């Protein structure tokens, strides 16, 4: 059964950091590009970052460029999102997806003082 499980969210003050994890099961993550997405209340889901399966190239939304870093550990079938210098506008539920897998429940990130 194909499954993606996100974790690592929480409440953090502005300027703080979090590292999100996305554990894949039921398929080999190394064979797929995968992205992180987020959805804030009342807004559409948007792609935050993605990483390729071939050469590990990465891409970021302008809003997070320079603050977020995506990485993958194929041995652990896991992808990460390191988030630094967090801002209140980063508050959202964060999801990972390959583009064809069922959406997981996501992990809530709240940036607030």
Secondary structure, 3 states (H helix, E strand, C coil): CCEEEEECCEEECCCCCEEEEEEEECCCHHHCCEEEEEECCCCCCEEEEEECCCCCCEEECCCCCCCEEEEEEHHHCEEEEEECCCCHHHCEEEEEECCCCCCCCCEEEEECC
